[in-house]
Amino acid sequence: MNKKFYPLMFAGTGSSVGKSLIATAFCRIFLQDGLHPAPFKAQNMSLNSFVTADGKEISRAQAVQADAAGILCQTDMNPLLLKPSSDMEAQVVLHGKVLGNRQAWDYFKKEGLEEYRKEVCEAFRRLEKRYNPIVMEGAGSIAEINLKQNDLVNLSMAAYAGANVILVADIDRGGVFASVYGTLMLLKEHERKYVKGILINKFRGDMRLFDEGRKMLESLCNIPVVGVVPYFKDVHIEEEDSVSLENKPTRASLGKANVAVVRLRHISNFSDFSLLERHPCVHLFYTDSVREIEKADIIVLPGTKNTLHDLLELQKSGLARAIVRAHDERGITVIGICGGYQMLGMEVCDPDRVEGRIERLPGLGLLPVTTRMLKEKVTRRVTFHIRDSWPPGMGYEIHMGETMPVDDGHHSPFAWIDQGDRREGYRLGQTCFGTYIHGALHHPPFLHALLSPILGSLPDTPVHSLLLEEDEYNKLAGLVRKHVDLPLIYRIMASGDESHSRQKRIFAPHKKYTDMTVTERFLKYASFNTQSSETSLSRPSTPGQVLLGREIVKDLQAMGLKEVEQDANGYVTATLKSNTSEQRPVVGFIAHLDTSPDLSGKDVRPRILRYMGGDVVLSEKEGILLSPSFSPELNAYVGQEIIVTDGSTLLGADDKAGIAAIVSAMHYFMEHPEVKHGQVRIAFTPDEETGRGADFFDVEKFGCEWAYTVDGGGLGELEYENFHAALAKVSFKGLNVHPGTAKDKMRNAIQLSARFLSLLPERLRPEHTEGYEGFFHPTNLTGTVEEASLSFLIREHERERFERYKDYIRTLVGMFNESYPGSTTLVMEDQYHNMRERIEPKKHIVDLAARAMEAVGVQPLIRPIRGGTDGARLSFRGLPCPNLFTGGHNFHGRYEYLPVRSLEKSMHTIIKIIELI
């Protein structure tokens, strides 16, 4: 059984000393060390909040810490949230639901406080049963002696939880000795015993200069200094509250796109701008100055806890007029988020006085909408679509108002929401947007479209914020790990137990990730929607691939594999270290994270059934049947268990079966150290289905003599030949005139494209070819009378014939231009080539795989791939990659299925290959 640690609390000598970031760092450190941590802060006062998966509200800080811990946030991590609406009043949120507004005096009276105490203690107990260790965060200073009797979050909570406290002090402010010593001296003796260490934060300069100071502090306080963490600016983690805005830029800058966020008194959820802050071509600043607003390229009205109060201040200060003038006279883009969206409308009404005494105010009038404040708060996560050609985005809503178009107003929505299939927000042309979606400015395609008119050609495609966050968590953890005495902290958490055997248990993997069969792993991975997008500007093209990659990273780290990482492009890599002194080649295994764009991978509902012959009913309601008349290979699996879906989605065996087989094989070797093996590298690539899976794969860093892609079909398939592949796009220009006078004048581009299509040989269509036969495959046809476009794939196994196919297309284009000068253009590019050219000189790697299959009772079926894999491109980059079976059938469609036994044999084949090397 894993060692159970005492909770660890990071408390402070004051506010904004860095407790939240330090707690975030330790959530990630403990995750990296194979533990299963969770954050906890009994009570938080913050306007920066987040929505849990079940639609409840918690502090953004604990949501970030949960993310760093690799788990979903929940209200038990922050059971009590106070959201100030004025200097004297705050909204009270308990277990994610609004209780109402409370005056500060009423809140801190003893009568109601014990009920809150009971609730937060019960939340802690529920959390403690599921996670180990609990990383707790205090609030403000632990020595506020005038408030101590009503304390819910600092030492009273530490005492209840049995937590060890690390006192965090900010040396950058000066007076660190006085703040630490003074804090400890204001504690009572029985309170002081909970403080087991001191952490000095935000140190500038040469660390050696504080060596003597560390000794003096330890001698003075009789408590060890567990670390001195340097001041840093190059780690970007979302900060907790508006105090952090004091250090943000307040003026425009030269040489970049200036994005001005209006500095509202009650600004909330400024984490909306974290991705813009990190953009290399953007200067984001917070301002309440009319002069600085006039220098902006984009103006953002952020969320606020008190829309009407802040709107009134905007109007009084002249900022409202300056924003309207910037939009109307200079065409400056204006964006309103949440409360900012409400302000951009014609009017904001509060007849029930939800926010305060102001019942009605005119808005800025930039959007034809009106808002009414409601008593019920909306808190929900959403998946949104801004344009049909863009991948979906993920965000959340937190607001207490309803915004509607004015009477007879045309509703031009900002986005469409999947949940409820509803319109959301308002868009006025390309220069004014309003939305309730927190996270809209984290959506790479929208950011790209927003910035392109200002910056022109952007230097790089945007990266998912999910990947950026992962990089920042790891960077933060690495920095803190380097500057703290981690073994001492572990000893503190173990209550002073320093025995070798106990210390080893600290890093024991958590059963949640390791005790799974290969089938269970597949079912878990299949639940992630990783459908890739051919039109997305992002990399990976869809956020689900990032999320699956993160889950795999957790699994591999928990098993104890080394060098586990997910890089900025979404590639997951890891190493199984050699356990033998023999010199053996380093070999790799590769699978891909994404599923086909051809059919939805959302809400996959896999089920296992024993196939007894005949038709399998996938959906009785829709009449969808998996039939041996369509899939005759089904007959080979009578009496076996197979995995199918409900027919509304694909299953995802291509290639989550490959991922599950590789990960499970790695688990086998970690569980059986007596089995000798050389070093093995594994990789999981994004966007293989869109042909981009090898774009950013670092072959040299991967460091293998050869590898196997685990991306094949039915039991026993072993492939080292694939198509030569090209993509061709032919565009046609027509001439449109009125059809009544069209004789000898009109040239119809649609008919030109149809004629061109008819000249592609009918016998060379995918539906008429098999084996080594190539084909032309039209994939897209769009057009009008004036313009039309035809896209198609060219595939052929033999290079000479492949080149002839391409020449044929060039000849057709030439013929069309002779008949209709200037009518037809061609763009054609090679996608990949037949890896046989690179693998045949090393045919022993194919023979090795065949021997492994035979050894585990599988008959090798060596046949050509009628398609391609990442391995085809990697083979031409110096990494030969034959392809192994996963066991699945009918990939890319609703009739996909996966025999359980075949999946198990795929895993066994990988294990045997490693043993035989």
ABEGO torsion letter per residue (X at the ends): XBBBBBBBBBBBABBGAGAAAAAAAAAAAAAAAGBBBBBBBABBBBABBBBBAAGBBBBAAAAAAAAAAGBBBBAAABABBBBBABAABBBBBBGGBBAEBBBAAAAABAAAAAAAAAAAAAAAAAAAAABOBBBBBBBEBAABAAAAAABAABAAAAAAAGBBBBBBBBAAAEGAAAAAAAAAAABBAAAAAABABBBBBGBBEBAAAAAAAAAAAAAAAGBBBAEBBBBBAABBBBBABAAAAAABBABBBBGBBBBBBBBBAABBGAAAAAAAAABAABBBBBBABAAAAAABABBBBBBBABAAAAAAAAAAAGAAAAAAAAAAAAGBBBBBBEAAAAAABABBBBAAGAAEABABBBBAGABBBBBBBBABBBBBBBBBBABAABBBBBBBBBBABBBBBBBGBBBBBABBBABGGBBBEBBBEAABBBBABBGAAABAAAAAAAAAAAAEBBABBBBBAAAAAAAAAAAAAAAAAAABBAAAAAAAAAGGBABAAAAAAAABBBAAAABBBAAAAAAAAAABBABBBAABABOBABAAAAAAAAAAAAAAAAAGBBGBBBBAAGBBBBBBBBABABBBBBBBBBBBABBBAABBABGBBBBBBBBAEEBBBABAAAGBBBBAAABAAAAAABGBBBBBBAGABBAGAOAAAAAAAAAAAAAAAAABAABBBBBBBBBBBBGAAAGAAAAABBAAAAGBABBBBBABBBBGBBBABBBBBBBBBBBBBBBBBBAAAABGABBBAAAAAAAAAAABBAAABAAABBEABBBBBBABBBEBAABBBBBBBBBBABAAAAAAAAAAAAAAAAAAAAABBGABBBBBBBABBBAAAAAAAAAAAAAAAAAAAAAAGBBBBBBBBBEBBAAAAAAAAGBBBBBBBAGBBGBGBAABBBBAAAAAAAAAAAAAAAAAX
